[in-house]
Amino acid sequence: MTDKMEVHGSYEPRFEKVKEAFLKNFEDGWECGASVAVTIEGKYVIDIWGGYADEAHTTPWEKDTICNVYSTTKVPTVLCTLMCVDRGLIDLDAPVAKYWPEFAQNGKENMPVRYLFSHTSGLAGIEEISSPSVYYDWEKVTGLLAAQKPWWEPGTRSGYHAITHGYLLGELVRRVTGKTLGTFFKEEVAQPLNIDFHIGLSKEHNSRVSDLIPGTPLLEGFFTMFDAILRMANTSQAVRDEIGDWTKNIQIDVTGYKKFELKTQDGKISGKEGEIENPDCTLTIPKERPNMIFSLFPHVTESQEFISKNLKITGDLSVVEKFRKIFTHIITDARKKAPPLLKMMLNPISLKNHVNDWEWRSAEIPAANGHGNARSVAKFGAIIANGGILEGKRFLSEKTMEKMLEEQIYNMDLVMMAPLRFGLGVGLPTKERPKPNPRSVFWGGAGGSSILMDLDAKMSISYVMNQMRNQPVQETQKNFLASDSRANRVTTAVYESLGLL
């Protein structure tokens, strides 16, 4: 691929090693299309891109190609909310209910605003059984969160708020400014600085968006989690009553991977690896879509056309329907007593990847659906890296910047199951994963995008791509500068080029 791959854009000669690291990602077959940008003191020193905007490799990744960066979107969302803090519109230690009265339910009457920033509110997901389309209904989601009881004692632990983080902070911004988070970002940050980043995409930009390409599922981890769901199910009296003396089994055949047995017996449900001699029913699932097993769950509402295309069912269909009744009890109980990680797995999910649909792109989901490229991500990151000021305009005061860097929680995160240290809405260096400069903050998105903001070096480093990657945990743990190995490789080259590593 190297003889065809061309790197576009510009970079200062001292960063030749960064270009080589970028190329290496393509040589290793990890990339389709990607971009890297670095600013120092608010000025671009690297702005490069290459590859393709489509999986078929027919459309080049251009200078203005953008794509969904998932949770990297949380950084501009945090920036906007802190701007409201800076203006005196929000007090970090005031109750959320001061600005959002409906929030004062189920023990949340006195929860301070800062808990929403640090993923310690206990509202990591939506407890009500809903379809994935609920995320397009702002009033519905914020209403559910306002009424919901926290999943753990607020302030005592963090549990990554993958999607809800944006609704919680976004509703605060809406209450004190009258503007949605996407509108506030556009008018107060993006337009003044000419940043090509969008939280809620308008139609005029849709033709420039690169589809995200799903990564290869980590099947071992997936079925470990499914087994945990089954173990929890056997603590439920409702599940035992539903099963009774009904003894049946389903063969789950993950084509090209393994076969699993799902069985009921003596009032219990179990699953294990292995082949059944005479199964009552067989579910044949493509290796690339292990989540099709969730078709047994009542909160999955995909079209029959989609399910039949990706899931083959043979045998006694009444057995499948009975298993669905059992899983109705499982998911109902899970809402009440499962640990946060399992609750998150059973949040509104889709078997189809909707991220490339217009409905997803045009919605405002401020924790997950921002669209941009490395150039635009690095630029809003430069506001933070440069101490709250960029292009002569101050967005955050020095006082608020210092508050952002204050540790809010440092623990084994209940959802990510890794040691995380949060400032106000951003990740802070840890002893497990230190940074070259201690005054650094960061975050990243599912599949690989990332932003690192080094306040000591006044440097912002961004990586954005369209090929998602699901890494083994062991690989991620080896990466000190960015979770994704591709971004880590590039970021390491930046620091090496500057003599900081």
N, C-alpha and C positions, 0 to 999 in steps of 0.2 A: 504493500500500500504506500510505502514511503516515496516511490518514484512518481506517484500520482498526487500525493498529498501536498497541498500548498498552504502555507500559513499566510494569511492576509493581515493587514493592519500595520502597526508600528510598535517598536520597542527601542529603548535606549540600548546601545551596544553592550553595556555592562550586564544586561539581562539575557544574553545569548543562551545561557544555561536554562532559562525559563522556557524559551522557545523549544529547546531540545526536549525538555520534560513534557511539554505539550504534545510534541510529535510522538514521543514514546508511548503516550496513551493510545494514539491511533495505531501505532505499530503493534501494540499488544492486543489489538482487536477490541479495546474497551470503549471506543468512541464511534459515534456516527457524525454528529456535528457539535461543536463546542466553542466557547469563548472564554478568554481570561483577560482581566483588567486589573491594573494596580495603580493607585494614586499615592503620591507622597506630597504632603502639605497641600492637598487638594488638586494637584496637577497630575495628569496621566503620564506615567513612565512606561506602562505597557498597556496596549489595547490591541489584542490579536484574536483572530477567529479562523475557523477552518472546518472542512468536512461538508456534511450535507444536512439539509433541513428535513429530509424525509428518509424513511427506512429503506426505500428502494434505491437510494443514492442517485436520484435524478435531478434534484433541486439543490444547488449549492447553498450553504449557510452564508448569508450575506451580512454586510455591516449592520443592517437594521433588522435582522432576524431576531425574533423574541420567542420565549416559551415560558410555560408555567414553571416557577421555581419552588413550588410547594412551601415548606415552612420557612424558607429564607424570607418569605413575605412577613414573618413576624417582626423582623427588624424595623421596617418602616412603620408598622403598626405601633410598636413600642415608641418609636421616635415621635409619632404624632401625639400619642397619649402623654408623653413626657413634655411635649410642647404646651399642652394644656396645664400640666402641673407647673411649668415654668411661668405661665401667665397668671397663676393664682386661681385658675378655674377649678382645679382639683387639688385636694390635700391628701397626700399619701397615707396619712394616719387617720383620716376621717372615715366613718363608715361608708361603705359603698351605697347604702340606702339613703344617705344624704342627697345623693345625686340621682338615684334610681330607687324610689320608694318601694316599688313592688319587690325589690330584692330582699326586703326584710321579712323573710319567711323561713320556716324550718331551721331555726337556729342561726340564721345569717344576719340577724338584726345589727350586730356590732362588728361584723367582719370588716377590717380595714382595707382600703384600696390597694395597698402594697401587696396583699396576698394574690390579687388578680394578676399582677405583674410576674410574680415569682413561682407560678404554678403550684401554689400551696393552698388554694381555696377549697380543694376537694371536689371541684366541679370539672373533672377531667373529661367527662363525656355526658351524653344525654341518656338518662335512665329510661325514659318512656320508649316503648317499642314503636319505632317509626321507620318509614322508608327513607332511602338516601336523599330523596327529593326534598326532605325537610330542610336541608342545608340552604335551599334557595329561598326560604321563607324566613326573613330576618325576625319578624315579630313573633313567629312561632318558636324559633330557637331561643330567643332572649326571654320569652315568656316561660318556657320550660325551665331554663336555667334559674330564673328568678324564683320559681316555686320549688325547685329541687333541694333535697337535703344533701349536704356534702357527703362524699364517700368516705372521708376520714376527718379527724379533728383538724380544722383549718389552722394553718400556720405551723403545724408540727412536722409535716413531711411534704416533699414535692412529689407530684405525679404528673408527668408531662401532659399538658392540655393541648393535644395535637390540633384539634379543630376549634374547640370552645374558647381558647385563648383570644382569638380575634373577635368573637361575638361579645365576650365580657369587656374587653378594653374598648372595642368599637362602640358598644352601647354607652359607655361612660362618655366618650367623645361626642356622641350624638346628643346626649342629655345636656351637656354643658355648652355645646356650640351650635346645635341645631343642624349640624352637617353629618352625613354618613362618613365613616372612616375613609372610604375611597374618595369621596368628594373633598374632604379635608386634606388628604395627602396630595391630591391633584392641584388644588388651589393654593395651598400653603407651602408645598415643598416642590412638587414635580414641575409645575409651570414656571415658578420663579427661577429654578435652576436648569430648566430645559432637560429634565430627566425622563427618558423614555421607559417609564415603568407604570403599570396600570393595575389597580385593585378594583376590578369590575371593568372588563374590556369593552370599549365601544366598537361598533361595527367597522369603522374606518381602518382599524388596526388588525382585523382578523386575518387578512390575507398574508400578513407578515409572520404569523404564528407558526412555529414548528410543532408538529405533534410530538408528544412524549412517547417514547418507545419503552414498553414494559421490560423490566429486568427478569432474569430467570429466577423463579421462586426458589426459596430455600426450603426444600421439602421436609428435611428432618425437623426443623424448627416448627414448621406448620403442623405436623402430625403430633409433635410433643404437646403443643397447645391444645389440639383437639382431644388428646388423651386426658389433659387436665380438666377439660370441660366435662368429660364423661365421669371422671372420678368425683367431681363436685356433684354431679347429677345423682349419684348413689347416696347422697346425704339427704335427699329430698323425699319426704313422705308422699308428695303428690306424684312423683315419678314412680315410686314403688307401687302406689295404688293403680296407676295407669297401666303398668306392665303386668302386675298380678302374676298369673301362672302362664302368661303368653310367652312361648319360647320360639323365637325365630332368629334367623341370621341373614345379614346382607354382606355380599362380597363387594368390597370396594377395590376396583382394579385401576390403579394409576398407571396408564399405559407407558411403558418404557422405564418405570421406576419400581414400584413394589405393589403387592397386594395386601389388603387389610381385611380383617373380619370385624364386623359390627354385630353384636349379639345381645339378645335379651334372654335372661334365665333367672328363675327364683327371685323375681321382683327387681332385678338389677340389670344395668346395661354396661357392656364392656367393649373394648376394642383392642385388637392386637394385630401385629404383622402376621401374615400367613394366608394360605389358600384353603378354601372350604371345598369339600368334595361335592356336596349337593346343596348349594345355597338356595334359599327361598327367593332371592332376588339379587341381581348384580348391577352395580353402578359402575360404568366404565367412564373414567375421567381422563382428559388429556393431561400429560405431565406438566404442561405450561399453565394449567388452570386447576390447581388443587383446591381452590376455594369453591369449586362446584359442589363440594361436599356440603356446603352451607345451604344448598337447595333443600336440605331437610329441615331448615330452620324457618319459623313462621314469619320472621321479619324480612325475608328475602322475597322481593316481588318482581323479579325479572320477567321479561316476556317469555311466553312458551316457545316462541321461535328461537330466542337466544339460548334457552336451556336445552332444547332438543338438539341444537347445533353442537353444543359443547358437552352434553351428557347423554349417554346411552343407557337406558334402563331396560333390563330384560327380566322376565320372571313374573312373580305375583305382585302386581301393582298395589294391591290392598296392603301389602306388607310395608311398602314405602309410606302409604298414608298413615298407617299406625305409628311408624317411627316419627312422622311429622307431629302427631299428637303428643308423643313422648317429649319431643324437643320443644314443643310449646311450653310444657311444664318446666323443662330445663332452663329455658331462657327467662321465663317469668321468675323463677327462683334466683337465677343469676343476678337479676336486677337488684335483688335485695341483699344477697350475702356473698357474692363472689368477690375475690380480691380485685383491685382496680384494673390490673392488666387483663384479666378475663372479661371484666365488664367492657373494657375498651374494644376487645375483640368482637363483642356482641353488640356494639353500637351500630347505628344505621350503616349498613354496608351495601355495596353493589358488587355483583359478580362480574359485571361489565366495567371496563375502564371508561368512565364518563369524562375524564379530564380533558379529552379532546373535543367534547361536544360544546356547542355554542351556549347551551344553558349553563354549563359550569363556568365557561370563560367570562360570560357577561355578568354573572352574579358577583356580589361582594362577599367574599369569604376571607376576611383579613388575616387569618392565620395560615392560609394555604393556597390561594389561587392568584397571587400576584404574577404578572407577566412582564418579563424584561430580558435583558442579556447582561453579560458581565460588566459592560460599560456602565449601564444604568444602575446596577446593584452596587458597583464600586463607588459610584458617585453619591448615592445616599449614605453609603457606609463612610464616605469621606467626611460627612458632617460630624459624625461621632469621632472618627479617628483624628480629626483636626480640632477637637475640643469644643464642638458645638457651633463652629463658625465655618462658612464656606462662601467663597466669592464675595467677601465683604459683608455678608449678611449673617447675623447671629440667630441661630435657631434654638439653641439651648444655652442657658447661662453656665458659667463655671460651677456654680453651686449645684445645679441640677445634674451636670456631668459627674460630679463627685458622688452624688446620690446614686446614680446609675451603677457606679463601680462598687458600691457597698454590698457586701455579702448578705443575702437574705436567707439562704438555706444552703447547706452542704451536706448531702446525704445520699444513700442508695435510693434512687428515684423509684417510686412505686410502679411506674409504667414502663420506663426505659430499662429498668433493672440494671442500672450502671451508676457509678458515683457521679453525681452532677452537683455543680456549685452555681447557683443563680445570683446575679445581681438583679437590678430592676428590668426584668424581661430579656436579659441577655446572659449567655454562658460566660463564666469566669474560669481562668486557669485553675487546675487542680494539681495535687501532688501526683496523681496517677497520669495526668496528661498536661504537663506544664507547657508554657509558651516561652519563646526567647525573651520577651519583655513582659513583666508582670501586669502592666496596665494595658491588658488586651482583653477584648470581648469578642464574642463570635456567635454564630448560629448557622444552621444549614437546613436543607430540605430533603425530603425523601427522594431516594434515587441518586443524589449526589451534589446538588448545587450547594454553594457555601459563600459565606462572607466572614472575613476576619478583620477586625479593626484594632490596630495597634496604636494606642494613644502616645506611647513613648516615642515611636518612630514616626508618628503622624501619618500612618500608612493604612490604606484600605486595600484588601486583596479579595477579588471575587472570581468565582468559577461558576459557569452556567453551561449546561449541556442538555441534549435531548434524549440520550441513551441512558435510561435508568439502570442502576446496578444494585442488586441485593447481595451484600457482602456477608460472609460468615463473621460471627462475633469476634473470633480470634483475630481476623484480619483487621477489623476496625480498631481493636484494642492496641494494635501496633502503630497506629497512626496518631501522631501527637499534635499536628497542626490543623488537620481537617479530618472528619470522620471518613469521608470517601477517599479511597486510595489514589484516585486520579487527582483530586484537588490537593491531597496531602503531598503528592509528588511535585506538583507545580508550586505550591506554597513553600515547600522545603527549598526548592531551587531559588525562589525569591530571596529568602533569608540567607542562603549560601552566597548568592550574588552580592549581597550587601555586607558580607562578612560577619553576620550576626549568628551564624551557626558553625 
